[in-house]
Amino acid sequence: MILNASGCLDALTAASVARSLDAFVTKTVTPLPRAGNPPTRIAETDAGMLNSIGLANPGIDRFCVDVLPRLRELGVPIWVSVGGFAASDYAELCARLDGEAGVAALELNVSCPNVSSPVDATEEIVRAARAATGKPLYTKLSPSAPDVAAAAEAAAQAGTDGLSVVNTLRGLALDERTLRPIVATGAGGYSGPALRPVALAAAFACYRATGLPIVGMGGVETGRHALDLIAAGASAVALGTVLFRDPSAPGRIRAELAAEAASRGFAAPPDARGAAHEGKGASLPLLTKTPAKSQ
């Protein structure tokens, strides 16, 4: 499966790109509307980009009434990213979305670097969300966690169905002339090619610790990058920064991935899952709760 990373694609203005994915992941939705952080909120860097959006979104009520019905018209499975500031926020959001048609999975954003995030409450959040919904849950982890494998294990014990690995790192860029931070909040979430080895290490550790389905993301620009994540343990791959400069990336990377897998003797890319682990392979369960769109 190829998805987008949350916040890296506006499906309502780029519907054709969204339809080229196997599932579309929304921007993070919170219980109440959020204006987000002040501008400037995005800055390019030598090897990626910074963002400090601050979870700007219309809130769950307007999302369900105005946004979700339009997303259903895309004809692809919808994963809704949800966020908050306490376990009760996540439970409220998951309960509200539990009966919504077209919502194939919920991604718990417990790792946004641009707001005060309850990173130490992962297990509590997942447990509350699990009690509120029967939909598949994916917990999005931070690469800044002291021990990402331990965070993955905590989420697994609390009932998550899978993991999204990883969110952005915290970074800073200075204006060339003024030497002041470009992003209004100072630092922001760093994504792009330089994040790739970090994401690979996290996927490797989380697969080894839990065996759960993993959506791997972080600096993916080619089919080889996607194959590396699958070999590390991912069962699906999400595209982020690359979508800003190459909207055709989903189709291109899908074709490149198939070719890269075939050149190494794999009948299909999923067969390479876990190949980086000695004594392990594609024997662990793949991502099955959300069916892939037929090609």
C-alpha positions in Angstrom: 0.0 0.0 0.0 1.1 3.6 -0.7 -0.5 6.3 1.3 0.2 10.0 1.9 1.6 11.3 5.2 -0.9 13.3 7.1 -0.9 16.9 6.2 1.1 16.5 3.0 -1.8 16.4 0.5 -5.0 18.3 0.1 -7.3 15.7 -1.4 -10.0 18.2 -2.2 -7.8 20.3 -4.4 -5.7 17.5 -5.8 -8.3 14.7 -6.2 -6.4 12.9 -9.0 -3.3 12.6 -6.7 -5.4 11.3 -3.9 -7.1 8.7 -6.1 -3.6 7.4 -7.1 -3.1 6.3 -3.5 -4.3 3.1 -1.9 -5.7 5.2 1.0 -5.9 8.9 1.8 -4.8 10.1 5.3 -6.4 13.4 6.4 -4.8 16.3 8.2 -5.0 15.8 12.0 -8.5 16.7 13.4 -9.0 17.9 16.9 -12.2 18.2 19.0 -12.4 22.0 18.6 -11.4 24.2 15.6 -7.8 25.4 15.6 -6.4 28.4 13.7 -2.9 26.9 14.0 0.4 28.8 14.4 1.1 32.3 13.0 2.9 32.6 9.6 5.5 32.0 8.4 4.7 28.3 8.9 6.7 26.5 6.1 10.4 26.9 5.2 12.6 25.0 2.7 16.0 23.7 3.8 18.9 22.2 1.9 17.7 18.7 2.5 14.0 18.9 3.2 11.5 21.3 4.8 10.3 22.7 8.1 6.6 23.1 9.0 4.9 24.6 12.0 1.3 24.5 11.0 0.1 23.8 14.6 -2.7 21.4 13.8 -4.8 24.0 12.0 -8.2 22.3 11.3 -11.9 23.0 11.4 -12.7 20.7 14.4 -14.5 17.4 14.4 -18.0 18.8 14.0 -17.3 20.7 10.8 -15.0 17.9 9.5 -17.8 15.3 9.7 -20.4 17.6 8.2 -18.4 19.5 5.5 -15.2 17.6 4.8 -15.8 13.9 5.2 -18.7 13.6 2.7 -16.5 15.2 0.0 -13.6 12.9 0.8 -15.9 9.9 0.4 -16.5 10.9 -3.2 -12.8 10.2 -3.9 -13.6 6.5 -3.9 -10.5 5.5 -1.8 -10.3 4.4 1.8 -10.1 7.3 4.2 -7.8 7.2 7.3 -8.6 10.0 9.7 -5.7 11.4 11.7 -6.9 12.6 15.2 -5.1 14.6 17.8 -5.6 16.3 21.2 -4.1 17.2 24.5 -5.5 14.5 26.7 -6.6 10.9 26.4 -10.2 12.0 26.7 -9.8 14.1 23.5 -8.7 11.0 21.5 -11.5 8.9 22.9 -14.1 11.6 22.0 -12.8 11.8 18.4 -12.7 8.1 18.0 -16.2 7.6 19.3 -17.5 10.3 17.0 -15.8 8.7 14.0 -16.6 5.1 14.9 -19.9 5.0 13.0 -18.8 7.1 10.0 -19.0 5.4 6.7 -15.9 5.5 4.5 -13.5 5.9 7.5 -11.3 2.8 7.1 -8.9 3.5 9.9 -7.9 6.1 12.6 -4.4 7.4 13.0 -3.6 8.6 16.5 -1.2 11.6 16.2 0.6 11.4 19.6 3.8 13.0 18.2 3.2 16.4 16.6 6.3 18.5 17.3 4.5 21.8 16.8 2.1 21.7 19.7 2.3 20.6 23.3 2.0 16.9 22.8 1.3 14.2 25.3 4.1 12.0 24.2 4.5 10.3 27.6 0.9 9.3 27.6 0.9 7.0 24.6 -0.4 3.9 26.3 -3.2 5.9 28.1 -4.2 7.5 24.8 -4.3 4.3 22.8 -6.2 2.5 25.6 -8.8 5.2 25.6 -9.1 5.3 21.9 -9.3 1.5 21.7 -12.3 1.5 24.1 -14.1 4.1 22.0 -13.9 2.5 18.6 -13.9 -0.8 16.7 -12.1 0.7 13.7 -8.4 -0.1 13.1 -6.1 2.1 15.0 -2.6 3.2 13.9 -0.4 5.1 16.4 1.9 7.6 14.9 5.2 7.7 16.8 7.9 10.4 17.2 11.5 9.8 16.1 12.5 11.9 19.0 11.3 9.4 21.6 14.2 8.2 23.8 13.2 4.6 22.9 10.8 4.3 19.9 10.6 0.5 20.3 9.4 0.9 23.9 6.8 3.4 22.7 5.7 0.9 20.1 5.4 -1.8 22.7 3.3 0.4 25.0 1.0 1.2 22.1 0.8 -2.6 21.2 -0.1 -3.5 24.8 -2.8 -0.8 24.8 -4.5 -2.3 21.7 -3.2 -0.4 18.7 -3.6 -2.4 15.4 -0.5 -0.9 13.8 2.0 1.9 13.9 2.8 4.9 11.7 6.6 5.5 11.8 7.7 8.3 11.9 6.6 11.8 12.5 8.9 14.8 11.8 12.0 15.8 13.8 12.3 19.2 15.4 14.5 21.5 13.3 15.4 25.2 12.8 16.2 27.3 9.7 17.6 30.9 9.8 16.9 33.7 7.3 20.0 34.3 5.2 19.9 38.1 5.6 18.6 38.6 9.1 19.8 35.4 10.8 16.5 35.2 12.5 14.3 32.0 12.4 12.3 31.8 9.2 9.4 29.9 10.9 7.5 32.2 13.2 7.5 29.7 16.1 11.3 29.3 15.8 11.6 25.6 15.3 9.3 23.3 13.4 8.8 19.8 12.2 11.6 18.7 9.9 10.9 16.3 7.0 12.5 15.2 3.7 15.5 13.2 2.6 17.6 13.7 5.7 14.8 12.0 7.8 15.2 8.8 5.8 17.8 6.9 7.9 16.0 8.0 11.1 12.7 6.5 9.8 14.4 3.4 8.6 16.0 2.8 12.1 12.6 3.4 13.8 10.7 1.0 11.4 13.5 -1.6 12.0 13.2 -1.3 15.8 9.4 -1.2 15.9 9.1 -4.3 13.7 11.5 -6.2 15.9 9.8 -5.2 19.1 6.1 -5.7 18.1 5.7 -7.4 14.7 2.7 -5.1 14.1 1.7 -3.7 10.7 3.8 -0.5 10.1 3.2 2.4 7.8 6.7 3.6 7.1 7.4 7.2 6.2 10.2 9.7 6.2 12.1 10.9 3.2 10.7 8.4 0.7 11.4 9.7 -2.9 12.0 6.5 -4.9 10.9 2.9 -5.1 14.2 1.9 -3.6 13.5 4.0 -0.6 10.1 2.4 -0.2 11.7 -1.1 -0.5 14.2 -0.3 2.2 11.4 0.6 4.6 9.6 -2.7 3.7 12.7 -4.7 4.3 13.1 -2.9 7.7 9.6 -4.1 8.6 7.0 -1.7 7.0 3.9 -3.2 5.5 2.8 0.0 3.8 4.7 3.2 2.8 3.5 6.9 3.1 4.8 9.7 1.0 5.2 13.2 2.5 7.5 16.0 1.4 8.0 14.5 -2.1 4.3 15.2 -2.9 5.0 18.9 -2.7 7.3 18.8 -5.7 6.2 15.7 -7.5 2.4 15.0 -7.4 2.9 12.1 -9.7 5.1 10.4 -7.1 2.6 7.7 -6.0 2.4 6.1 -9.5 6.1 6.5 -10.2 7.2 5.1 -6.8 4.7 2.2 -7.1 6.2 1.2 -10.4 9.8 1.6 -9.2 9.1 -0.4 -6.1 7.7 -3.3 -8.1 10.8 -3.2 -10.3 13.2 -3.0 -7.3 11.6 -5.9 -5.6 11.6 -8.1 -8.7 15.2 -7.3 -9.4 16.0 -8.9 -6.0 14.0 -12.0 -6.6 10.7 -11.1 -4.7 7.5 -12.0 -6.5 5.9 -8.8 -5.0 7.0 -6.0 -2.7 5.2 -7.3 0.4 7.4 -10.5 0.1 10.4 -8.4 1.1 8.9 -7.4 4.4 11.4 -7.9 7.2 14.2 -9.0 4.9 16.6 -6.8 6.8 16.2 -8.9 9.9 18.2 -12.1 10.3 15.9 -15.1 10.6 12.8 -13.0 9.7 11.0 -12.4 6.5 7.5 -11.9 5.2 6.0 -14.3 7.8 4.4 -11.7 10.0 0.9 -10.5 9.1 0.7 -7.8 6.5 -1.6 -4.7 6.5 -5.0 -6.4 6.0 -7.6 -4.4 7.8 -7.9 -1.8 5.0 -8.1 -3.4 1.5 -5.8 -2.0 -1.1 -7.4 -0.3 -4.1 -7.3 -2.4 -7.2 -4.8 -1.3 -9.7 
